Amino acid sequence: MNDDKLNIDDLDLFEGQDETYEMVTMTDDDGTETDFFVVDGIDYKDTKYLLLVKAEDFDKDEPEAFIFKEVEDDNENCIYEPVEDEAEYNKILVLLQDENADYEMKF
């Protein structure tokens, strides 16, 4: 019997596999549903933000990304809506830029 122990940290169990992203479906005011991949997220000033890419565009070289924020609706349910305020959008964009991120942003 061999006394050498296998070190699982030395194995690349996911070699050749792409990273997986959670998919969410957003419904607009007209009832149209769009699937998005959640690429990243951040909490800032007690608000959660998501960086999303449309599922249909995900495999493009440079897909367009969207920032959504968590808000409460009239029934106190948490929903996500696009960030429309330019200053808020730019602040979250800067916070999402991390040199350790698995993606690259271009403006």
Backbone torsions as a table, in degrees:
resi	resn	phi	psi	omega
1	MET	NA	137.6	-178.7
2	ASN	-87.1	131.2	-178.5
3	ASP	-87.8	-3.5	178.4
4	ASP	-67.1	131.5	179.4
5	LYS	-99.6	145.5	179.1
6	LEU	-79.7	127.4	176.6
7	ASN	-98.3	109.2	-176.4
8	ILE	-62.8	-25.5	179.0
9	ASP	-67.5	-21.0	179.4
10	ASP	-83.8	-9.1	-179.1
11	LEU	-91.8	143.9	172.1
12	ASP	-105.9	84.1	-174.1
13	LEU	-68.2	-20.5	-176.4
14	PHE	-112.5	23.3	-178.9
15	GLU	-56.3	131.8	178.0
16	GLY	81.8	-4.0	179.4
17	GLN	-98.9	141.7	177.2
18	ASP	-77.3	155.8	174.2
19	GLU	-64.9	147.4	179.4
20	THR	-104.2	145.7	-179.9
21	TYR	-124.1	146.3	176.8
22	GLU	-71.4	141.3	178.0
23	MET	-106.5	137.4	175.1
24	VAL	-126.3	152.7	176.7
25	THR	-113.1	124.8	178.4
26	MET	-106.0	140.9	178.4
27	THR	-115.8	123.8	-179.3
28	ASP	-84.1	-179.5	-176.4
29	ASP	-61.2	-25.7	-179.9
30	ASP	-85.5	-3.3	-178.6
31	GLY	89.6	3.7	178.8
32	THR	-76.3	128.8	179.5
33	GLU	-97.7	138.7	177.8
34	THR	-132.4	130.9	177.4
35	ASP	-88.2	136.3	178.6
36	PHE	-129.5	149.9	168.5
37	PHE	-96.4	135.9	175.9
38	VAL	-84.3	110.2	-177.1
39	VAL	-88.3	-35.1	-177.9
40	ASP	-161.5	169.6	177.2
41	GLY	-156.5	159.1	-178.5
42	ILE	-154.5	147.9	171.2
43	ASP	-104.0	129.1	180.0
44	TYR	-144.1	123.2	-179.7
45	LYS	50.0	52.3	176.7
46	ASP	62.1	21.5	176.8
47	THR	-126.3	137.6	177.5
48	LYS	-94.6	135.7	178.8
49	TYR	-123.3	144.4	177.1
50	LEU	-122.7	139.6	171.7
51	LEU	-100.0	115.9	-173.4
52	LEU	-120.0	148.7	174.0
53	VAL	-128.7	133.6	177.8
54	LYS	-57.2	135.9	-178.6
55	ALA	-58.3	-38.4	-178.0
56	GLU	-68.2	-21.2	-178.5
57	ASP	-103.8	-2.6	-170.2
58	PHE	-58.3	-37.0	-176.9
59	ASP	-84.6	0.4	176.8
60	LYS	-69.3	156.5	179.1
61	ASP	-60.5	-41.0	-179.1
62	GLU	-136.3	76.9	-179.0
63	PRO	-72.1	150.7	177.1
64	GLU	-76.4	136.1	179.2
65	ALA	-110.8	154.2	-178.6
66	PHE	-128.6	145.9	175.4
67	ILE	-109.0	124.9	176.9
68	PHE	-116.3	149.8	176.9
69	LYS	-123.7	152.2	179.8
70	GLU	-82.9	128.8	177.3
71	VAL	-135.7	165.1	176.2
72	GLU	-98.7	135.1	176.0
73	ASP	-87.1	-174.1	-177.0
74	ASP	-62.5	-24.5	-179.6
75	ASN	-96.2	15.0	-179.8
76	GLU	63.1	25.9	173.2
77	ASN	-90.9	145.3	176.4
78	CYS	-82.3	127.3	176.4
79	ILE	-131.8	166.5	176.7
80	TYR	-115.1	136.7	177.3
81	GLU	-133.6	153.6	-179.9
82	PRO	-62.7	144.4	175.2
83	VAL	-79.9	117.7	-176.6
84	GLU	-105.5	-23.2	178.8
85	ASP	-71.6	122.1	-174.2
86	GLU	-62.1	-41.5	-179.8
87	ALA	-65.6	-43.5	178.1
88	GLU	-63.7	-44.3	179.6
89	TYR	-58.7	-48.0	-178.6
90	ASN	-64.4	-38.3	178.9
91	LYS	-63.2	-46.2	-179.6
92	ILE	-67.0	-38.1	177.4
93	LEU	-58.8	-44.4	178.8
94	VAL	-64.4	-42.0	-179.8
95	LEU	-66.3	-32.1	179.9
96	LEU	-75.0	-21.3	179.0
97	GLN	-73.5	110.2	-177.9
98	ASP	-131.9	132.1	-177.3
99	GLU	-65.3	-13.8	177.3
100	ASN	-97.1	3.5	-178.2
101	ALA	-67.9	152.1	179.7
102	ASP	-86.7	9.8	-178.9
103	TYR	-138.8	165.6	179.2
104	GLU	-124.3	136.0	179.1
105	MET	-105.6	140.9	172.9
106	LYS	-124.1	144.7	-179.2
107	PHE	-108.3	NA	NA
